[in-house]
Amino acid sequence: MRFDILTLFPEMFAGVFEASIIGRARERGHAEIVLHNIRDYAAGKHRVTDDTPFGGGGGMIMKPDPIFNAVEQILGLEIPFEGYGSLAPVGVEKPPIILLTPQGRVFSQAMARELALQPRLMLLCGRYEGIDERVRQYLVTDEISIGDYVLSGGEIPTMVLVDTLIRLIPGVLGDEAATSKDSHSNGLLEYPHYTRPADYRGHPIPEILLSGHHAKLEIWRRQESLARTLARRPDLLAKADLSQADHAFLEN
């Protein structure tokens, strides 16, 4: 899977994309991450990428021309007057262009699974007061937020999105079934985990974990997951796929 990241601050990604799971995925060829500095596609001696807003108001606005130029040069195409969405898919590589913005739809594990099926994504990091609306109208295909709060730019949300998607690429994690057990993967929060020692400072682990009875252990894990979700995120239960046994447990 390839990620093309358009940003004014490519240096922010150093370290994050070189270590741990992301670093190994890149080394093994599971993921390709290419950083594009939007300033490189701006015209003029000073490579200006932002300007004051029409109509007044505080802050600066990211200009449309460097961003359009970047997309056209990276993909080797010319975007028509009608916009990126009007490009015929036949013979044209047309990856989704995602703007990371607080105004986007809130990112979820379900969305991650859908996006992970794409062979290539372009991720646009917003900055300053905002981005020229014509970028939204004629270039961007989706807008994503990582939560109902405001950051200084789209770089950190982009890191979050890339990390989430790379974990879903086959072969990246040692345990192929690991992601299916993660919190939110099945609509619930994950059950608690324990490791050695079995008794730490007088706090023993649940006896079921030492029983060797796999069927009972699975029931315990399911019930712990349900109980944790009920206590911490009861809103998730309304959308979760629950069995009759699950409903009976929750009622009790």
C-alpha positions in Angstrom: 0.0 0.0 0.0 1.3 3.4 -0.9 0.7 6.7 1.0 1.4 10.0 -0.7 1.4 12.7 2.1 1.1 16.4 1.1 2.4 18.6 4.0 4.1 21.9 4.7 6.1 20.2 7.5 7.6 16.9 6.2 10.2 16.9 9.0 7.4 16.2 11.5 7.2 12.6 10.3 10.8 11.7 10.9 11.0 9.1 13.6 7.4 8.2 13.7 7.5 6.5 10.3 11.0 5.0 10.9 10.3 3.0 14.1 8.3 0.1 15.3 5.6 -1.5 13.2 5.6 1.2 10.5 9.3 1.1 10.1 9.3 -2.7 9.7 6.4 -2.6 7.3 8.3 -0.2 5.1 11.5 -2.2 5.3 9.7 -5.4 4.3 7.9 -3.7 1.4 4.4 -3.9 2.9 4.0 -0.1 2.8 5.5 2.8 0.9 5.3 6.3 2.4 6.3 9.2 0.2 6.3 12.7 1.7 5.7 15.7 -0.6 6.5 19.2 0.6 3.7 21.5 -0.7 6.1 24.4 -0.9 8.0 22.6 -3.7 4.9 23.1 -5.9 4.4 26.7 -5.2 5.3 29.4 -7.7 7.7 32.3 -7.3 11.0 32.9 -5.6 9.5 32.6 -2.1 7.3 29.6 -2.6 4.3 31.2 -0.9 1.6 28.6 0.1 -0.8 30.7 2.2 -2.5 34.1 2.0 -5.0 36.3 3.9 -8.7 35.4 3.6 -11.1 37.3 1.3 -13.6 39.2 3.4 -11.2 39.6 6.3 -10.9 37.6 9.4 -8.0 36.2 11.4 -5.4 33.7 10.3 -4.0 32.6 6.9 -5.5 30.3 4.3 -3.7 27.6 2.4 -3.7 28.6 -1.3 -5.2 26.2 -3.9 -2.6 26.4 -6.6 0.3 24.7 -4.9 -2.0 21.8 -3.8 -3.5 21.3 -7.3 0.0 21.5 -8.8 1.2 18.9 -6.4 -1.5 16.4 -7.1 -1.2 16.9 -10.9 2.6 16.4 -10.9 2.6 13.5 -8.5 -0.1 11.6 -10.4 1.0 12.8 -13.9 -2.4 14.1 -14.9 -4.3 17.3 -15.5 -7.3 18.0 -13.4 -10.2 19.3 -15.6 -12.4 22.3 -14.8 -15.1 20.0 -13.3 -12.6 18.7 -10.8 -10.8 15.5 -9.8 -14.1 13.7 -9.4 -14.9 14.0 -13.1 -11.8 12.1 -14.2 -12.6 8.9 -16.0 -11.2 6.0 -14.1 -10.3 4.1 -17.3 -6.5 4.3 -17.8 -6.1 6.9 -15.0 -4.7 6.1 -11.6 -7.1 7.9 -9.3 -6.4 7.3 -5.6 -8.7 8.8 -3.0 -7.5 12.2 -1.8 -8.2 12.6 1.9 -8.1 15.9 3.7 -7.3 15.6 7.4 -9.5 18.3 9.1 -11.6 18.7 12.2 -14.6 19.1 9.9 -14.3 15.6 8.5 -16.2 12.5 9.5 -14.8 11.0 12.6 -12.3 8.2 12.0 -13.2 4.7 13.1 -11.9 1.1 12.9 -14.7 0.3 10.3 -13.5 3.2 8.1 -9.9 2.0 8.5 -10.9 -1.5 7.2 -12.4 0.1 4.1 -9.5 2.4 3.4 -7.0 -0.4 3.9 -8.4 -2.1 0.8 -7.1 0.8 -1.3 -3.7 0.2 -3.0 -2.9 3.9 -2.8 -4.0 7.0 -0.8 -3.2 10.7 -1.0 -3.3 12.4 2.4 -3.5 16.2 2.6 -2.5 17.9 5.8 -4.4 21.1 6.5 -2.8 24.0 8.3 -3.3 27.5 9.6 -6.9 28.8 9.7 -8.0 26.4 6.9 -7.7 25.5 3.3 -9.1 27.2 0.2 -12.7 25.9 -0.3 -12.0 25.1 -3.9 -9.6 22.4 -2.8 -12.5 20.8 -0.9 -14.9 21.2 -3.8 -12.8 20.1 -6.8 -9.9 18.0 -5.5 -10.6 16.3 -2.2 -12.6 13.1 -2.2 -13.0 12.6 1.5 -12.5 14.5 4.8 -11.5 12.7 8.0 -11.1 13.9 11.6 -9.6 11.9 14.4 -11.8 13.5 17.0 -13.9 16.5 18.0 -10.9 18.8 18.9 -8.5 21.1 17.0 -4.8 20.5 16.4 -2.3 22.8 14.8 -2.4 20.8 11.5 -3.2 17.6 9.8 0.2 16.0 10.3 -0.5 14.2 13.6 -4.0 13.0 12.4 -2.2 11.7 9.3 0.3 9.7 11.5 -2.7 8.2 13.3 -4.4 7.2 10.1 -1.3 5.7 8.6 -0.5 3.7 11.7 -4.0 2.3 11.9 -4.1 1.3 8.2 -0.6 -0.3 8.2 -1.6 -2.6 11.0 -4.4 -4.0 8.8 -2.1 -4.8 5.8 -1.7 -8.6 5.6 1.8 -9.7 6.7 2.6 -6.6 8.8 1.7 -8.1 12.2 3.1 -11.5 13.4 -0.4 -12.7 14.4 -2.7 -12.3 11.4 -5.8 -12.5 13.7 -4.5 -9.9 16.1 -6.4 -7.0 14.6 -9.7 -8.9 14.8 -9.3 -8.9 18.6 -8.5 -5.3 19.0 -10.8 -2.8 20.7 -13.5 -1.6 18.3 -12.8 -4.3 15.7 -15.9 -6.2 16.7 -17.8 -3.2 18.1 -16.6 -3.8 21.7 -13.7 -2.9 23.8 -11.1 -5.6 24.3 -11.0 -7.8 27.3 -8.2 -7.4 30.0 -4.8 -9.0 29.6 -2.3 -10.4 32.1 1.2 -11.7 32.0 3.8 -13.1 34.4 4.0 -13.1 37.4 0.7 -14.7 38.2 0.7 -13.0 41.6 2.1 -9.5 41.8 2.2 -7.8 45.2 -0.7 -9.9 46.4 -2.8 -9.3 43.3 -3.4 -12.6 41.5 -4.6 -13.0 38.0 -8.1 -14.5 37.4 -8.0 -18.3 38.0 -9.7 -19.0 34.6 -6.5 -17.9 32.8 -4.7 -20.9 34.4 -7.5 -23.4 33.9 -6.5 -24.6 30.4 -10.2 -24.7 29.5 -10.4 -22.9 26.2 -14.1 -22.8 25.8 -14.7 -21.4 29.3 -11.8 -18.9 28.7 -13.5 -17.6 25.5 -16.7 -17.1 27.4 -14.9 -15.2 30.1 -13.1 -13.0 27.6 -16.4 -12.2 25.8 -18.1 -11.4 29.1 -15.2 -9.2 30.2 -15.3 -7.4 26.9 -19.0 -6.8 27.3 -18.7 -5.6 30.9 -15.8 -3.2 30.0 -17.8 -1.8 27.1 -20.9 -1.3 29.3 -18.8 0.5 31.9 -16.7 2.7 29.7 -18.4 3.0 26.3 -22.1 1.9 26.6 -22.8 3.8 23.4 -21.0 1.1 21.4 -23.4 -1.6 22.5 -26.2 -0.1 20.5 -24.3 -0.9 17.3 -22.5 -4.1 18.4 -23.5 -7.5 17.0 -24.8 -9.2 20.2 -26.0 -12.7 20.7 -28.8 -13.8 23.0 -26.2 -14.9 25.5 -24.6 -11.4 25.3 -27.9 -9.7 26.0 -28.6 -12.1 28.9 -25.2 -11.4 30.5 -25.7 -7.6 30.1 -29.1 -7.7 31.7 -27.7 -9.6 34.7 
